Amino acid sequence: PTFRYRVDHADRLVWVDDAFLAFAQENGVPELTEDALLSKSLWDAIADQATVFLYQRIHASIRSSGKPFLLPFRCDSPTLRRNMQLCITPESCGQLLYTSRLMSVSVRPKLAFLDRETPRTQSLLTICSCCLQCLIEPHGWLEIEVAMQKLPRFHDVPRLRYTICTDCTKLANHSSNGTVA
């Protein structure tokens, strides 16, 4: 499956395809409708400033170089591990076309941490917006399934604090400097 949307020169959403809207509905995000999205800033849909800043730099690089940008990312549900690839392509008048492709999917036991309906404590768990690795000290960035095994003390589910991990930052910086990942 492929999911697409387009932003204008000011990074406002100007088009979303039906596959993107269906994917949002299937994943328990009914508020992501065409009416709710169009003319809104892309940055309003991103949970953290680190990710906003990174994507703003990527947009600037694409618009100045005229070259597309590729980045692997994860878009998991509570029971599915989904590896995807994002391609951001420059278009006329400063518009950018986002195309996300599902590369692989695997079933796993449910992770309450990724269930939007699960009640949360005031505790925080730092998670990468791109690869979904979690920052667990003193271990560093770990795959989410491994991180959950390292956190037996969480009987209740913490809130997620999104950011960009070191590896994803390096990959994005490398790609936005002219070398497509």
C-alpha positions as CSV (number, residue, x, y, z in Angstrom):
1,P,0.0,0.0,0.0
2,T,1.0,3.6,-0.7
3,F,-0.3,6.7,1.2
4,R,0.1,10.2,-0.2
5,Y,-0.4,13.8,0.8
6,R,0.9,17.1,-0.5
7,V,1.9,20.3,1.2
8,D,2.2,23.8,-0.3
9,H,5.1,26.2,-0.2
10,A,4.1,27.2,3.3
11,D,3.8,23.5,4.5
12,R,0.0,23.5,4.7
13,L,-1.7,20.4,3.7
14,V,-3.4,20.8,0.3
15,W,-4.3,17.3,-0.6
16,V,-4.6,13.8,1.0
17,D,-5.4,10.6,-0.9
18,D,-8.2,8.3,0.0
19,A,-5.7,5.6,1.0
20,F,-4.2,7.9,3.6
21,L,-7.6,8.7,5.1
22,A,-8.6,5.0,5.1
23,F,-5.3,4.2,6.9
24,A,-6.0,6.8,9.6
25,Q,-9.5,5.4,10.1
26,E,-8.2,1.8,10.3
27,N,-5.7,2.9,12.9
28,G,-8.1,4.5,15.3
29,V,-7.5,8.1,14.3
30,P,-11.0,9.1,13.2
31,E,-10.3,12.8,13.6
32,L,-7.9,12.7,10.6
33,T,-10.5,13.6,7.9
34,E,-10.0,15.6,4.8
35,D,-11.9,18.6,6.3
36,A,-9.8,18.5,9.4
37,L,-6.5,18.3,7.6
38,L,-6.7,20.5,4.5
39,S,-5.3,24.0,4.9
40,K,-3.8,23.1,8.2
41,S,0.0,23.4,8.9
42,L,1.8,20.1,8.7
43,W,3.6,21.2,11.8
44,D,0.4,21.1,13.8
45,A,0.2,17.4,13.2
46,I,3.6,16.6,14.7
47,A,3.8,15.9,18.4
48,D,7.3,17.3,19.2
49,Q,9.6,20.2,18.3
50,A,12.6,18.0,17.5
51,T,10.7,16.3,14.7
52,V,9.2,19.6,13.4
53,F,12.7,21.1,13.3
54,L,14.2,18.1,11.5
55,Y,11.4,18.1,8.8
56,Q,11.7,21.8,8.4
57,R,15.4,21.3,7.6
58,I,14.5,18.5,5.2
59,H,11.9,20.6,3.4
60,A,14.5,23.4,3.0
61,S,17.0,21.0,1.6
62,I,14.6,19.5,-0.9
63,R,13.4,22.9,-2.1
64,S,16.9,24.2,-2.5
65,S,18.3,21.1,-4.2
66,G,15.3,20.0,-6.1
67,K,16.1,16.4,-5.1
68,P,13.7,13.9,-3.5
69,F,14.3,12.7,0.1
70,L,14.0,9.0,1.3
71,L,13.7,7.9,4.9
72,P,12.8,4.6,6.5
73,F,10.4,4.9,9.4
74,R,8.1,2.8,11.6
75,C,4.3,3.3,11.8
76,D,3.3,0.6,14.3
77,S,-0.1,-0.2,15.7
78,P,-0.4,-1.9,19.1
79,T,-0.4,-5.3,17.4
80,L,1.5,-4.7,14.2
81,R,5.1,-3.8,13.5
82,R,5.1,-1.8,10.2
83,N,8.3,-0.8,8.4
84,M,7.7,1.9,5.9
85,Q,9.6,4.2,3.6
86,L,8.9,7.9,3.1
87,C,9.7,9.7,-0.1
88,I,9.3,13.5,-0.2
89,T,9.4,14.7,-3.8
90,P,9.6,18.4,-4.8
91,E,6.9,19.7,-7.1
92,S,6.1,23.0,-8.8
93,C,5.6,26.2,-6.8
94,G,7.4,24.8,-3.7
95,Q,4.9,22.0,-3.1
96,L,6.1,18.7,-1.7
97,L,4.5,15.3,-2.3
98,Y,4.8,12.9,0.6
99,T,4.6,9.2,-0.4
100,S,4.7,6.5,2.3
101,R,5.1,2.9,1.3
102,L,4.5,-0.1,3.5
103,M,7.6,-2.2,3.1
104,S,6.8,-5.0,5.6
105,V,4.4,-5.9,8.4
106,S,4.6,-8.4,11.1
107,V,2.2,-9.4,13.9
108,R,3.3,-9.2,17.5
109,P,1.8,-9.3,21.0
110,K,-0.2,-6.2,21.9
111,L,1.9,-3.3,23.2
112,A,-0.3,-1.1,25.4
113,F,2.3,1.7,25.0
114,L,1.1,2.2,21.4
115,D,-2.6,2.0,22.2
116,R,-4.1,5.5,22.1
117,E,-7.0,4.3,24.3
118,T,-4.8,3.1,27.2
119,P,-4.9,5.3,30.3
120,R,-1.5,7.0,31.0
121,T,0.4,7.8,34.1
122,Q,2.4,11.0,34.6
123,S,5.6,9.1,33.9
124,L,7.3,9.7,30.6
125,L,8.9,7.4,28.1
126,T,11.0,9.0,25.4
127,I,10.4,7.4,21.9
128,C,11.8,8.2,18.5
129,S,9.2,9.6,16.0
130,C,10.9,7.8,13.1
131,C,12.1,4.4,14.3
132,L,10.0,4.0,17.5
133,Q,13.1,3.1,19.5
134,C,12.8,4.1,23.2
135,L,15.4,5.8,25.3
136,I,16.1,3.5,28.3
137,E,18.9,4.6,30.6
138,P,21.6,3.3,31.0
139,H,21.0,1.1,27.9
140,G,20.4,3.9,25.4
141,W,18.1,3.7,22.4
142,L,16.4,0.2,22.2
143,E,13.8,-1.3,19.9
144,I,10.4,-0.9,21.4
145,E,9.9,-4.6,22.1
146,V,13.3,-4.8,23.9
147,A,12.6,-1.6,25.8
148,M,9.3,-3.0,27.1
149,Q,11.2,-6.0,28.5
150,K,13.7,-3.7,30.3
151,L,10.8,-1.8,32.0
152,P,9.1,-4.3,34.3
153,R,8.5,-1.5,36.8
154,F,5.8,0.0,34.5
155,H,2.7,-1.6,35.7
156,D,0.8,1.4,34.3
157,V,1.5,2.9,30.9
158,P,3.6,6.1,30.8
159,R,2.9,9.0,28.5
160,L,5.1,9.1,25.4
161,R,7.5,11.9,24.8
162,Y,8.4,12.0,21.1
163,T,11.8,13.1,19.8
164,I,14.3,12.0,17.2
165,C,17.0,9.4,18.2
166,T,20.7,9.9,17.4
167,D,20.7,7.3,14.5
168,C,17.6,8.8,12.8
169,T,19.0,12.3,13.1
170,K,22.3,11.2,11.5
171,L,20.4,9.4,8.7
172,A,18.2,12.4,8.0
173,N,21.1,14.8,8.1
174,H,23.1,12.6,5.7
175,S,20.2,12.3,3.4
176,S,19.3,16.0,3.4
177,N,22.9,16.9,2.6
178,G,22.5,15.5,-0.9
179,T,22.9,11.8,-0.4
180,V,19.5,10.1,-0.7
181,A,19.2,7.2,1.8
